[in-house]
């Protein structure tokens, strides 16, 4: 049994930026402490919230990330190494020490109102999930969407949390101006696998229900079958796309798993605990799709992988989308409806 139930990682790999590391004694009594690991929330007093995006393989201009770290606890999450820049570990600390940008909506409003900001596409959950569990209480993402709906600011969202259906009012208003699209990320339809792979994310069924709720409200919604992990869940790709289509999805994407830096350590440990008999097969198949490595950072390749195995998955995705009538890209968002507004004022031109 995992000593830290409900967590994707079970340890804290060394931080590559820190010269000193603390380790607990394996024989110490504290290792038998039955109390669950508590999540700590830390305030981020950043003075800006819009991050300019210049990568050639990304289709948005800015990103907004209300949270740093993610309590969903996905063992494969490519964002884990970002926590090392804060002096934390990419392991347990990534999912138990969450940095929160409480002033994100106010900062967003100020930045969108600045005359020199050119209209562009914003992505939410570019790094960590903007609908992670704390959002239910804090409502930072919801308040950001309220700002965007007033400005008619186009935004694309991707999440693993069915909580996004709560904000159908703001999403519906943005949809009236072709200024929103939503991806519900689905990794597996197997609830048992989802429970250990993404321990604090919504169940697969709840995500499909969220797709249905958004589609019924006229919000452009699709699925991202992500990540596909060769030898573990890649065989589910057609079933995931079919279930999403039946729920009301109109487009679908996918990504190949990538394990940068300490993520490889966390994921290998996860395999040791849950699939020791398949560990080497899975890792070798990932390497087959990554030119012999566990990660590729090259734009244009990092999301899909390369080689024969990656090509087969790409062909399967396109063939399944054609059969189901799913677009392989989300609808193009409209920037022409964007308007600058200030508190208490109408449009500013």
VEXDO-89835 format. One record per residue (C-alpha): z, x, y. Coordinates in steps of 0.5 Angstrom, whole numbers, padded with zeros to 4 digits, always signed. Layout:
<bagus>
ZXY/...
</bagus>
This chain:
<bagus>
+0000+0000+0000/-0002+0002+0007/+0005+0005+0011/+0002+0002+0017/-0001-0005+0015/-0006-0008+0020/-0008-0002+0022/-0015+0002+0021/-0012+0009+0021/-0006+0011+0018/-0005+0018+0021/-0007+0022+0028/-0012+0027+0027/-0011+0033+0032/-0014+0032+0039/-0019+0037+0040/-0017+0038+0047/-0010+0039+0046/-0007+0046+0044/+0000+0043+0041/+0000+0038+0035/+0007+0034+0033/+0007+0033+0025/+0013+0029+0022/+0016+0031+0015/+0013+0028+0009/+0020+0028+0006/+0023+0025+0013/+0027+0018+0012/+0023+0015+0018/+0016+0015+0013/+0020+0009+0010/+0021+0005+0016/+0019-0002+0014/+0018-0004+0021/+0011-0005+0023/+0008+0000+0029/+0008-0003+0035/+0002-0003+0040/+0004+0000+0047/+0000-0002+0053/-0001+0003+0059/-0004+0001+0066/-0010+0004+0068/-0010+0005+0076/-0017+0007+0076/-0020+0005+0083/-0027+0003+0080/-0030-0001+0075/-0037+0000+0075/-0040+0006+0070/-0047+0008+0072/-0051+0008+0065/-0057+0013+0065/-0058+0014+0057/-0066+0012+0055/-0064+0008+0049/-0060+0003+0052/-0062-0003+0056/-0057-0004+0061/-0055-0001+0068/-0048-0001+0068/-0042-0002+0064/-0035-0005+0065/-0030-0003+0060/-0023-0007+0062/-0019-0004+0056/-0019+0004+0053/-0017+0004+0046/-0018-0002+0041/-0013-0006+0037/-0018-0009+0032/-0017-0002+0029/-0024-0001+0026/-0024+0005+0022/-0031+0007+0023/-0031+0006+0031/-0035+0011+0035/-0031+0010+0041/-0025+0013+0038/-0026+0020+0040/-0026+0018+0048/-0018+0017+0047/-0018+0024+0046/-0020+0025+0054/-0013+0021+0055/-0009+0026+0051/-0008+0021+0045/-0011+0022+0038/-0017+0018+0035/-0013+0016+0030/-0007+0011+0030/-0006+0012+0038/-0013+0009+0039/-0011+0003+0036/-0004+0003+0038/-0004+0006+0045/-0008+0001+0049/-0010+0003+0057/-0011-0004+0061/-0015-0004+0067/-0011-0010+0070/-0015-0010+0077/-0022-0010+0074/-0024-0017+0076/-0022-0015+0084/-0025-0008+0083/-0031-0011+0080/-0032-0016+0086/-0031-0011+0091/-0036-0007+0088/-0041-0012+0087/-0040-0014+0094/-0042-0007+0097/-0049-0007+0100/-0051-0001+0097/-0050-0004+0090/-0057-0005+0087/-0058-0011+0082/-0058-0009+0075/-0055-0011+0068/-0048-0010+0066/-0046-0009+0059/-0039-0011+0057/-0036-0008+0051/-0040-0002+0052/-0035+0003+0049/-0029-0002+0047/-0028-0009+0045/-0027-0013+0052/-0024-0019+0047/-0019-0015+0043/-0013-0019+0042/-0009-0017+0049/-0015-0021+0052/-0012-0028+0050/-0006-0027+0054/-0009-0022+0060/-0015-0026+0061/-0018-0019+0064/-0025-0021+0061/-0025-0028+0063/-0023-0026+0070/-0029-0021+0071/-0034-0027+0068/-0031-0031+0073/-0033-0026+0079/-0040-0025+0075/-0042-0032+0075/-0040-0033+0083/-0045-0027+0084/-0050-0029+0079/-0049-0022+0076/-0053-0021+0069/-0049-0019+0064/-0050-0018+0056/-0043-0018+0052/-0042-0016+0045/-0036-0017+0041/-0032-0018+0034/-0028-0023+0037/-0029-0031+0037/-0024-0031+0043/-0031-0031+0047/-0032-0038+0046/-0026-0039+0050/-0030-0037+0056/-0036-0042+0055/-0035-0045+0062/-0037-0038+0065/-0042-0036+0060/-0046-0043+0061/-0046-0042+0069/-0049-0035+0068/-0054-0038+0063/-0056-0043+0068/-0059-0037+0072/-0062-0033+0065/-0056-0028+0067/-0053-0028+0060/-0054-0026+0053/-0048-0025+0048/-0048-0021+0041/-0043-0023+0036/-0042-0017+0032/-0042-0018+0024/-0041-0013+0019/-0040-0016+0013/-0039-0024+0010/-0034-0022+0005/-0027-0024+0008/-0023-0019+0004/-0027-0013+0006/-0027-0015+0013/-0019-0015+0013/-0019-0008+0011/-0025-0005+0015/-0023-0009+0021/-0016-0011+0021/-0015-0014+0027/-0022-0017+0029/-0024-0024+0028/-0026-0027+0021/-0033-0027+0019/-0033-0035+0019/-0029-0035+0026/-0035-0031+0029/-0040-0035+0026/-0036-0041+0029/-0037-0038+0036/-0044-0037+0035/-0045-0044+0034/-0040-0046+0040/-0044-0042+0044/-0051-0044+0042/-0049-0051+0043/-0047-0050+0050/-0054-0047+0051/-0052-0040+0052/-0057-0035+0049/-0053-0032+0043/-0055-0027+0037/-0052-0023+0032/-0051-0015+0031/-0050-0013+0024/-0046-0007+0025/-0045-0002+0023/-0049-0002+0017/-0045+0003+0012/-0050+0005+0006/-0047+0004+0000/-0042-0001+0002/-0045-0006+0006/-0052-0005+0008/-0054-0010+0002/-0051-0015+0006/-0056-0015+0012/-0061-0021+0010/-0055-0025+0008/-0051-0024+0015/-0058-0025+0019/-0059-0032+0015/-0052-0034+0016/-0052-0032+0024/-0059-0036+0024/-0056-0042+0021/-0050-0042+0026/-0055-0042+0032/-0057-0035+0033/-0064-0034+0036/-0064-0026+0036/-0061-0020+0032/-0060-0013+0032/-0057-0008+0027/-0054-0001+0028/-0053+0005+0023/-0046+0008+0022/-0045+0014+0026/-0038+0018+0025/-0037+0023+0031/-0032+0028+0031/-0025+0025+0029/-0028+0019+0027/-0031+0022+0020/-0023+0024+0019/-0021+0017+0020/-0026+0014+0016/-0026+0019+0010/-0018+0017+0010/-0020+0010+0010/-0025+0011+0004/-0019+0015+0000/-0015+0009+0001/-0020+0003-0001/-0026+0006-0005/-0024+0013-0008/-0029+0012-0013/-0035+0011-0008/-0033+0015-0003/-0038+0021-0004/-0043+0016-0006/-0042+0013+0001/-0042+0019+0005/-0048+0022+0002/-0052+0016+0003/-0050+0017+0011/-0052+0024+0011/-0059+0022+0008/-0060+0017+0014/-0057+0023+0019/-0061+0029+0017/-0055+0031+0013/-0050+0030+0018/-0045+0024+0019/-0047+0023+0026/-0053+0024+0030/-0052+0024+0038/-0059+0024+0040/-0062+0018+0044/-0067+0014+0040/-0064+0016+0034/-0056+0015+0034/-0057+0008+0033/-0062+0007+0027/-0061+0014+0024/-0067+0017+0021/-0071+0019+0014/-0073+0015+0008/-0066+0011+0008/-0066+0009+0015/-0073+0007+0015/-0072+0002+0009/-0066-0001+0013/-0071-0002+0019/-0076-0005+0015/-0071-0010+0012/-0069-0012+0018/-0075-0013+0021/-0078-0017+0015/-0072-0021+0015/-0072-0023+0022/-0079-0025+0021/-0078-0029+0015/-0072-0033+0019/-0075-0033+0026/-0070-0029+0029/-0072-0025+0035/-0071-0017+0034/-0069-0017+0042/-0065-0021+0046/-0068-0025+0052/-0069-0021+0058/-0064-0022+0064/-0066-0024+0071/-0063-0020+0076/-0067-0024+0082/-0062-0030+0082/-0056-0025+0084/-0053-0026+0091/-0047-0022+0094/-0041-0026+0096/-0035-0025+0100/-0028-0028+0099/-0028-0034+0103/-0036-0033+0105/-0042-0036+0103/-0048-0032+0101/-0049-0025+0104/-0057-0023+0105/
</bagus>
